[in-house]
Amino acid sequence: MLKEKNMQKKKVGITIYPEQAPLNETLDYLERAKKLGYELVFVSFVHLKKEQQKELEMTVEATKYASKLGYYVIADVAPSSFELLNVPKNNYEKIKAMGISCLRFDLPLTAMELAFLSHNEYGVDIQINMSSNDHLIDTILDYQPARTRISGCHNFYPQKNTALPLAFFHDCNQKFVKHNIETAAFIGSHFGNQGVASVNKELPTLEATRNLPCSTQAKLIFYSNEINNVMFGNAFASQEELEEVVKINRDTIALKVILENDITQEEKTILNFPQHFSRGDIAEFFIRSVYSRIVFKDFKVTPKNKQSIFNRGDVVIMNENGNSYKGEAHIILKDNFEIENNQYNLVGKIDPNEIILLDYVRPWAVFKFEF
């Protein structure tokens, strides 16, 4: 039997730390993000201690407010969190009253317990840690949970060089994707200084994204087609960061291009074609978009005689020396690639921060250029 692909709608979210800022600032942050289109709120109870009753009350007030605004609220908990909240682990009426939509078990219960808890009468969802790359999700499914109430979410990592490597990240994801289980991961704001640790403000899931612009971090995770939801791990993200992340194309790969100064209007029109796709029978040295040569066959693409050697991330258009291939758009994949007969016009370069996204332009993938 064929496995379904991970097809849920892709959403964006924020994390809040109500105990680390005046409550009105947290509530304002919730309002601003909601107006932009953010749908998820992540909040941790794991790092709160029993003596922090005032902080706990602020956190619960914030989760209630987030729920009132229409957010899906994910509460990160450990077994000790239920004692902190003065709630038996099977009393989901009180959990729901706190505005919590989903409990993420940072340190999980047994697979049987988690499966049974998913059938709670208040509709509180159950989420498990994705970053351990174990088979917990398989075992949970053996116990027949309410499948629509089960999801996975990665960890975030404050300490530099401790976040997940890409290959391991993809391995972890496949445990969930094969079952069509909803998934989530984190990106890091470069402004927010609230988090679970005092070191390093960014809280990403992936080490490769730690220093990248927030929009590029989110693109990489979404374009893996393995993660449904992307959330800021730290707070408060700047207004600019919130806006740039919510605006990204979550389904069609969009690559930022730095245009050459001498690009012609015809070349710009070719780049702006909305249906570039990577040819299915791929080439080793470049991503090849061929349909533009048909659509723009009457365009004049005069050779510019600028260069014959190109590097990874260079964006070129086949000129009239390419004869019937004139108008094709290519993205170079390897450094020091040499072309003969002056067939290429260099029209731009992929933004250096987004070179990493080229690995996700798979055969037949639709992509677009942003400039």
Secondary structure, DSSP 4 states (H G I P E B T S, - for coil): -PPPP--SPPEEEEEE-GGGS-HHHHHHHHHHHHHHT--EEEEE-TT--TT-HHHHHHHHHHHHHHHHHT-EEEEEE-HHHHHHTT--TT-HHHHHHTT--EEEESS---HHHHHHHTT-TT--EEEEE-TT--SHHHHHHHT---GGGEEEE-----STT-SBPHHHHHHHHHHHHTTT-B-EEEE--SS--BSSSSS-S---SBGGGTTS-HHHHHHHHHHTTS-SEEEESSBPPPHHHHHHHHHS-SSSEEEEEEE-TT--HHHHHHHT-TTEE--SS--SSEEEE-HHHHHTTT---------SEE-TTEEEEE-GGGGGGTT-EEEE-STTEE-STT-EEEEEEE-GGGGGGGGG--TT-EEEEE-
